[in-house]
Amino acid sequence: MLFLGILVPVGLILYVSEWWFGSLGWGVLLGLELGIGVVLACIAAALGVPGSRIGGTFAIAFVVGAVLVVVLALALPNEAWTRIGDQVAGNVEAGVRPLVVGLGVLAAVGSVLGLLWGGFRGRSFGSAIGGLIGGAILGAVAGALSAIRFGTGPGAALGVAVGLLIWSILLGRALWQHGFDTDAMKARFWPSQTIETTKETIEWVRERTPLGPRP
């Protein structure tokens, strides 16, 4: 039964990944992320994190993952950068045009958002400049990744992988905010009432059971 309990889910994950996403490697990655998410969810439930919050983390990750599956499987960002590039960057070679446009647009957007975030949070010139540089770097990375045409299977697999990663991150954040109370854990899982009742029962039996003759 132990062997079957391991064989069936592992084999199913690998088979589905090969069928849907075109590679067993996606099955290994997605199975790992799914296992980590389930472990964190069980730990959160054991520590008393509200079930609504645990379910909420899964719902958020599911929605984000579903959106990314559609967007990446259909290569919508690449298509958008291609069409924008055809309008504003016709002099750039067609093969790299989506990469150049995506990198430039998201780097600019990231720098503006980073500038606003750094200035608002740090309220200093140095923080604003740091936010601008950091936002530009993150935006450039996002633009470069969004310009890639992954294909239907790998794009969908990447969307699922990101969704599972977000689920683990949200669960970890929930655990961090909830904290670990050893007294509450002991009160929840240590059968103190049963132990006290057993002791009282033993004392009651001793008081009413006559002792046998001593040798």
Buried (B, 14 or more C-beta within 10 A) or exposed (E): EEEEEEEEEEEEBBEBBBEBBBBEEBBBBBBEBBBBBEEBBEBBEEBBBEEEBBEEBBEBBBEBBEEBBEBBBBBEBBEBBBEBBBEEBEEBEEEEBBBBBBBBBBBBBBBBBBBBBBBEEBEEEEBBBBBBBBBBBBBBBBBBBBBBBBBBBBBBBBBBBBBBBBBBBBBBEBBEEBEEEEEEEEEEEEEEEEEEEEEEEEEEEEEEEEEEEEE
